[in-house]
Every structure is written in structure tokens, then in C-alpha cells.
């Protein structure tokens, strides 16, 4: 009898602990059939590069994640998130960290440590009605994101909501040759600071954000001020087929990577309003890339306007945007205009069929057309 009571008491303790903590497994599998096309025309050289096939992650990158919380009592909770990107269309998986944080939350807000979204990304994502289509051109404001909008080795504080208003502050430690600790006064590469304020009440949402990265080097990832990546096919044998003109296009498209930077500063503002029948948003972003060696700054400014309309199980959305880039020392004065079209059909709460189209046009000095990028895709996304 005594042993039975002891066993029951132990079971009660285990049950109580289980009731106070939880772990959730979640994820996304997004697969489709797509065509990506780049048309290059520069310095008298023209050429097309077309890529057809199965593509993952048109709407959302495929992923698997684990998140959990533990009730510590007195209103205090411990929380963690660990999210990995997966490639369901590949034979070999190269898992990479999307998010990885641990922290505490309570009436004071939340403090998290690890790899997490930057405040800049949070604001931009909040007003993007089309969904930041990963492989679809057209959302030009998103080209000012640093390191895909995620900051490693960072500490963040998110305040509670005060009448609909909340604040996010984040500091990223950067790296030192692959490490995260600075020894003997070693210079940190990619140190960052981010701040955002967001107000949401009823159908209205507005926000503003600022991001500052010092000595970015290669540690903040790929950051383009004109479009999301260099032209498809630029490099290797494809470069030879395009001729010398392709290099000029790559120079303009990734102008900020030509000369090393001392500091990159980005700020953004945007808002959205839900009219029920239709939802509309507007976003603006400005980037200043301070160069080394006395070279003049590279600057870029852009805006995007989005609209979405729910029609039963179908949601239609569209986006229009324009951005510029200027760098006096390189003689750059380029612009990009883009748009996106999206149709979603909700097969269930977790499964969506979709069709997308996007187009970017990059122009150099005097309106010279350098690159036209288009993307067409149909697919299915399932969340769990």
C-alpha cells in the first residue's frame, strides 16, 4: 500500500510537470512547378537564361521546427524555438538554422537569445500582403534585408502591448572569423543594432524600424540593393555565353558588394488597413551603405504598395514597387520596377493551392534596360 501511494505521488508530480510545459512540432512543405527567366541586355550583349522544374518554397520556405514553453510560476515562462530549413525536392538534406532562440517571458515582455528575425524584418513582414514570395521577383523593398532578415548571436527584448503599441530592441554580436567571442580586442564583423515600434488596433497597423550593421563584410549574408540576386546563369560557362555584358549587369545588381563597407544603415516604415472587402498596405525603405577608403556612400530608396481581396476560399493579391540605387564613384544611377500577382485557393485550413507571377525590370543610367526577371509558378503548400 505504501509503495502504491509513493508511485501515485510520483505520477502526480510527473503529470503536474507535464501540465506546466509543452513542446510543439510544426512545419511547412511547399512544392511547385516553376519557370525562372532572366533576359540580359547590356553593352550590346543580349541573352536569356531559363530555368524550369520543380521548386520548393515559392510561398514559404519548407521547414521543420520545434517550439515549447514551460511555466516557471509567478507569471514567468521559459520559451524556446528551434527551426530548420529543409529541401524536400533534394536527395540530400543540408539542414540550416532559420531560427534558434531561448528566453524568458512575463508581464515585462520577452527576452530572447540566439538567431532570430530582425526588427526590420518584423515590420516589413507585417505590411506585406502578398507574403514575401521567396522566389518571385517584385517586392523590391525586401531587397534591403540583411542576412535574409535573421540576426545570429543576438539578444532581443520585445515589450508587452501598451494600448496596441509595442517595441522591439535587438543587438547582434557579429562574428570573429567564424567565432562569436572577441578575443584580445579582435574586431567584430557584422555587429548590428535594430529597433522597431509597431501599433495595431482593429483594422489599422503601422510600424517603423531601423537597422545598423557595422563592418558587415561577408558575415551578414548576401544583401542586394537592386534585386534579390545576381542574374541566373551569371558565372561559369553561362557567363561566357552572355559575354562581358553579364559582368556589368552583376555589378549594377549587386553594386553594394563591389566595395567593402564600414557601415550599413537601413530604416523602414509602413502601414496597412483592412477594409474587410479588401486590405491595402504601403511600405517604404531607405538604405545607406557607407564605403571604405573614402569612397562615396551607396544609397537606395524604394516603396511597395500591396492589396489583397478574400473571395470565399480564394484570395487574390497584387503588389507594385519601385526602388533606385546610386553610387557616384561607380557612376551608378539605376532603378528597378516590379510587380507580383498571386491567387491562393484554400483546400483546407492547412493546405493551399496557389499560382504566382512576378516581374522585375532593372534599368541603368539614362533608362538603359539591363535585366528583366520573370517567375511563374503553380504549387501546393501544406502546414502542420
C-alpha positions in Angstrom: 0.0 0.0 0.0 2.8 2.3 0.9 4.6 1.6 -2.4 1.4 2.3 -4.3 0.9 5.7 -2.6 4.5 6.6 -3.4 4.0 5.6 -7.0 0.8 7.6 -7.2 2.6 10.6 -5.7 5.4 10.3 -8.2 2.9 10.0 -11.1 1.2 13.2 -9.8 4.5 15.1 -9.8 5.3 14.0 -13.3 1.8 14.9 -14.5 2.0 18.3 -12.9 5.3 19.0 -14.6 3.9 17.9 -17.9 0.9 20.1 -17.5 3.2 23.1 -16.9 5.3 22.6 -20.1 4.6 21.8 -23.7 6.5 21.2 -26.9 5.0 21.7 -30.4 6.4 20.2 -33.7 5.4 22.3 -36.7 6.5 22.8 -40.3 5.8 23.7 -43.9 6.1 21.7 -47.1 5.8 23.9 -50.2 6.4 22.4 -53.6 5.5 23.6 -57.1 6.4 23.7 -60.8 8.1 26.9 -61.8 9.9 28.7 -64.6 12.5 31.4 -63.8 13.8 33.6 -66.6 16.4 36.3 -66.9 16.7 38.4 -70.1 20.0 40.3 -70.1 20.7 43.2 -72.5 23.7 45.4 -71.8 26.7 46.8 -73.8 25.3 45.3 -77.0 25.1 41.8 -75.5 21.8 40.0 -75.1 20.8 36.6 -73.8 18.2 34.6 -71.9 18.6 32.2 -69.1 15.6 29.9 -68.4 15.3 27.5 -65.5 12.3 25.1 -65.5 11.4 22.4 -63.0 10.2 21.5 -59.5 10.8 24.2 -56.9 10.3 24.3 -53.2 9.4 27.3 -51.2 7.6 29.7 -53.6 5.2 30.9 -50.9 7.1 29.8 -47.8 10.4 28.0 -47.5 9.9 24.4 -46.4 10.9 23.9 -42.8 10.5 21.9 -39.6 10.5 23.4 -36.2 10.2 22.8 -32.5 8.9 25.3 -30.0 8.0 25.0 -26.4 7.2 26.8 -23.2 7.5 26.0 -19.5 5.5 27.7 -16.8 8.0 28.7 -14.1 5.4 30.2 -11.8 4.6 33.7 -10.7 3.7 34.6 -14.3 7.2 33.7 -15.6 7.7 31.4 -18.6 10.7 29.8 -20.3 10.4 29.6 -24.1 12.5 28.1 -26.9 12.3 27.8 -30.7 14.5 25.7 -33.0 13.6 25.9 -36.7 15.5 24.2 -39.6 15.1 24.7 -43.3 14.5 21.6 -45.3 14.7 20.9 -49.1 12.0 18.3 -49.9 13.0 18.4 -53.6 16.6 17.3 -52.9 18.0 13.8 -52.3 20.5 15.0 -49.6 19.3 17.4 -46.9 21.6 20.2 -45.8 19.8 21.5 -42.8 20.4 25.1 -41.9 19.2 27.2 -38.9 16.4 29.5 -39.7 15.6 30.4 -36.1 17.1 29.2 -32.8 16.3 31.1 -29.5 15.7 30.5 -25.8 14.4 33.1 -23.4 12.0 34.2 -20.7 8.7 36.0 -20.9 6.2 37.5 -18.5 4.4 40.7 -17.7 7.6 42.6 -18.6 7.6 41.3 -22.1 10.1 38.8 -23.6 13.9 38.4 -23.7 15.3 36.0 -26.2 18.9 35.0 -27.2 20.0 33.3 -30.4 19.3 33.6 -34.1 16.1 35.5 -34.7 14.2 37.8 -37.0 15.4 41.4 -37.1 13.0 44.2 -36.1 13.3 45.5 -39.7 12.0 42.1 -41.0 9.2 42.1 -38.5 7.8 45.5 -39.7 8.3 44.7 -43.4 6.6 41.3 -43.0 3.6 42.8 -41.1 2.7 45.1 -44.0 3.5 42.7 -46.9 0.1 41.3 -48.1 1.5 39.1 -50.8 3.7 37.1 -48.5 7.3 37.9 -49.4 7.3 35.3 -52.1 10.7 33.7 -51.8 11.5 33.0 -55.4 9.2 35.6 -57.0 10.6 39.0 -58.0 8.6 42.2 -57.5 8.8 43.0 -53.8 11.7 45.5 -54.2 11.6 46.9 -50.6 12.6 43.5 -49.3 16.0 43.9 -51.1 17.3 46.0 -48.2 17.1 43.0 -45.8 20.4 42.0 -44.3 21.1 38.2 -43.9 17.6 37.3 -45.0 16.2 39.3 -42.1 17.7 37.0 -39.4 20.4 38.0 -37.0 22.7 35.4 -35.4 24.3 35.8 -32.0 21.7 38.3 -30.9 19.8 39.4 -27.8 16.3 40.9 -28.2 13.7 42.5 -25.9 10.1 42.7 -27.0 7.8 44.8 -24.9 4.2 43.9 -24.0 1.4 45.8 -25.8 0.5 49.2 -24.3 -2.8 50.0 -25.9 -1.8 48.4 -29.1 1.7 49.8 -29.2 4.8 47.6 -28.7 8.6 48.0 -29.1 11.4 45.6 -30.2 15.1 46.2 -29.5 17.8 43.9 -30.7 21.6 43.8 -30.5 23.7 41.4 -32.6 27.2 40.5 -31.5 28.6 39.7 -35.0 31.4 37.2 -35.6 35.2 37.0 -35.5 36.3 34.6 -38.2 33.6 32.1 -37.5 33.5 32.5 -33.8 31.1 34.5 -31.6 33.5 35.8 -29.0 36.0 38.6 -29.4 39.5 37.7 -28.0 42.3 40.2 -27.4 40.4 43.1 -28.9 39.7 41.4 -32.2 37.3 43.3 -34.4 33.8 42.1 -34.6 32.3 41.7 -38.1 28.6 42.2 -38.6 27.7 43.8 -35.3 24.2 45.1 -35.5 21.5 47.1 -33.7 17.8 47.1 -34.5 14.8 48.9 -33.2 11.1 48.8 -34.2 7.8 50.2 -33.0 4.5 48.7 -34.1 1.0 49.9 -33.4 -2.0 47.7 -34.1 -5.6 48.3 -33.3 -8.6 46.9 -35.1 -8.1 47.2 -38.9 -5.1 49.5 -38.6 -1.4 48.5 -38.4 1.5 50.9 -38.7 5.2 50.4 -37.9 8.7 51.8 -38.3 12.1 50.1 -37.9 15.8 50.9 -38.0 18.8 48.6 -38.5 22.5 49.4 -38.3 25.3 46.9 -39.2 28.9 47.8 -38.7 31.8 46.2 -40.6 29.4 43.9 -42.4 31.9 42.1 -44.5 30.6 38.7 -45.6 29.1 37.8 -42.3 25.8 39.4 -42.8 25.0 37.4 -45.8 24.0 38.5 -49.3 22.4 41.9 -49.5 21.3 43.4 -52.8 20.0 47.0 -53.2 18.6 46.5 -56.7 17.2 42.9 -56.8 17.3 39.8 -54.7 20.2 38.1 -56.5 22.6 38.3 -59.4 21.2 37.2 -62.8 20.6 33.5 -63.2 23.4 32.0 -65.2 26.0 34.7 -64.5 29.2 32.8 -63.7 31.0 29.8 -65.2 30.1 28.6 -68.7 26.8 30.7 -68.6 28.9 33.9 -68.2 30.8 33.0 -71.3 27.6 32.6 -73.3 26.4 36.1 -72.2 29.8 37.7 -72.9 31.2 40.7 -71.0 27.8 42.4 -70.6 26.8 39.9 -67.9 29.5 41.2 -65.6 28.2 44.7 -66.0 24.8 43.6 -65.0 26.1 41.8 -62.0 28.0 45.0 -61.0 24.8 47.0 -61.0 22.6 44.4 -59.5 24.9 43.8 -56.5 26.5 47.2 -56.5 26.9 47.4 -52.7 29.1 44.3 -52.8 31.8 45.8 -55.1 33.5 48.0 -52.4 33.8 47.0 -48.8 31.5 48.7 -46.3 32.2 50.4 -43.0 28.5 50.5 -42.0 25.1 49.9 -43.5 22.0 51.7 -42.2 18.5 50.8 -43.1 15.2 52.2 -42.0 11.6 51.4 -43.0 8.1 52.5 -42.3 4.8 51.1 -43.4 1.1 50.5 -42.7 -1.9 48.5 -43.6 -5.7 48.9 -43.3 -8.3 46.2 -43.5 -11.4 47.4 -45.3 -12.9 43.9 -45.0 -13.8 43.7 -48.7 -10.1 44.5 -49.5 -6.9 45.1 -47.5 -4.3 47.6 -48.6 -0.7 48.4 -47.5 2.2 50.7 -48.3 5.8 50.2 -47.3 8.9 52.5 -47.7 12.6 51.7 -47.1 15.9 53.6 -47.3 19.4 52.2 -47.2 22.8 54.0 -46.8 25.9 51.9 -47.4 29.0 53.8 -46.1 32.0 52.6 -48.0 35.7 52.3 -47.0 38.7 54.1 -48.5 37.0 57.5 -48.9 34.6 56.1 -51.5 31.2 57.9 -51.6 28.2 56.2 -50.0 25.9 54.0 -51.9 22.2 54.9 -51.3 19.0 53.1 -52.2 15.3 54.0 -51.6 12.2 52.1 -52.5 8.5 51.6 -51.9 5.9 48.9 -52.4 2.1 49.1 -52.5 0.1 45.9 -51.9 -3.6 44.9 -52.0 -5.4 41.6 -51.2 -9.1 40.5 -51.5 -10.7 37.4 -50.0 -13.3 35.9 -52.2 -14.6 32.9 -50.3 -11.9 30.2 -50.4 -9.9 32.2 -52.9 -7.6 35.1 -52.1 -6.3 37.4 -54.8 -3.3 39.7 -54.1 -1.1 42.1 -56.0 2.0 44.2 -55.4 3.7 47.0 -57.2 7.1 48.5 -56.3 10.0 50.7 -57.4 13.5 51.3 -56.0 16.7 53.1 -57.0 20.4 52.8 -56.3 23.0 55.5 -56.6 26.8 55.4 -56.2 28.7 58.3 -57.6 32.2 56.7 -57.6 30.9 53.8 -59.7 28.8 56.1 -61.9 25.7 54.2 -60.8 22.2 55.5 -61.1 19.9 52.6 -61.5 16.3 51.8 -60.9 14.1 48.7 -60.6 10.4 48.4 -61.1 8.5 45.2 -60.2 5.1 43.7 -59.6 3.6 40.4 -58.3 0.3 38.6 -58.8 -0.9 35.9 -56.5 -4.0 33.6 -56.3 -4.5 31.3 -53.4 -7.2 28.6 -53.0 -7.7 27.2 -49.5 -8.3 23.5 -49.9 -8.4 23.3 -46.1 -7.1 25.2 -43.1 -3.7 23.7 -43.6 -3.4 23.1 -47.4 -3.3 25.8 -50.1 -3.1 25.6 -53.8 -1.5 28.7 -55.5 -0.4 30.4 -58.7 2.0 33.2 -58.8 3.7 35.6 -61.3 6.3 38.2 -60.7 8.4 40.5 -62.8 11.4 42.9 -62.2 12.9 45.3 -64.7 16.4 46.7 -63.8 17.5 49.8 -65.7 20.9 51.5 -65.6 21.9 55.1 -66.3 19.6 57.0 -68.8 17.0 54.3 -68.6 19.0 51.6 -70.3 17.3 48.3 -69.8 19.8 45.8 -68.3 17.8 42.9 -66.9 14.2 41.6 -66.9 13.4 38.8 -64.5 10.2 36.9 -64.6 8.9 34.0 -62.5 5.8 31.8 -62.9 4.8 29.0 -60.5 1.9 26.8 -59.5 2.1 24.7 -56.4 0.7 23.4 -53.1 1.7 24.4 -49.6 0.8 22.3 -46.5 1.4 23.4 -43.0 1.5 21.2 -39.9 
